[in-house]
Structure formats: C-alpha cells, structure tokens
C-alpha cells in the first residue's frame, strides 16, 4: 500500500477518532514492522524482526486478532506505554462507548506513537 498517510500526530488522532479505516491502520503498523509487498504483490517479510516474522510470516490483522494485539502491546517499551496520554492528552474512550475494536485501534495508535518516538 503506497498511499499511506504520513506518520504524525494528526494521523494518530485520526486513528483514535476512527477517521482512518481499519485496513489503513493495519497497513501503517505492518509498514513500520517491516512488511512489504514484492513486485508480484506477495508479502516480503525479510525486513521484519525475527520475533514478528517467526510468529507472523504474513502480517496479522491487529484489529481482529487479540493475540497479535497483545504481542503489539507487549512490544511497546514500558516508558512509552502512556504516550497517548502524555504526548497527545488522550483521555481514553467513555465507558459503554467502546469495544474491542476501539481498544485495538488505540493499541495500534500507541504502538505507532512509540515507534515515532523511537525514531527521534
């Protein structure tokens, strides 16, 4: 997917506010993890860290897969676990107005924000 939005705080907010579709959220995370399409439009995982590539030779759907999202959460360094709050002032979702999908999108957003932080 070559038309990904830029990885910035506006994109993170758009993920949290559900202004970006689930497929694009997945593609952003996959791209940052190193998954790429080859010329035949097959997944190339040669740039993916072994801890991801071994368990997920094909990129997982983070919005639908709880195990993949748990792994994503665990891969966020402890000092970056609260970045959505600390950097963006995100207060979370209101009780009764969110479900697993929103929680997984927030996890992806926090992971992407942590990824951005690591690249500074």
Number of C-alpha atoms within 10 A of each C-alpha: 11 8 7 12 12 10 14 11 16 12 19 25 17 14 20 23 13 14 11 15 11 18 12 15 25 17 21 20 21 19 18 16 18 16 23 21 13 10 8 7 9 10 14 17 22 12 13 20 12 12 10 19 17 11 11 13 15 15 23 18 18 25 21 14 13 14 12 19 21 13 13 18 17 12 13 18 12 9 8 17 18 15 17 23 12 11 11 14 10 14 9 13 14 7 7 6 7 11 10 12 15 18 16 23 24 23 22 24 24 23 26 23 24 20 18 14 11 10 7 5
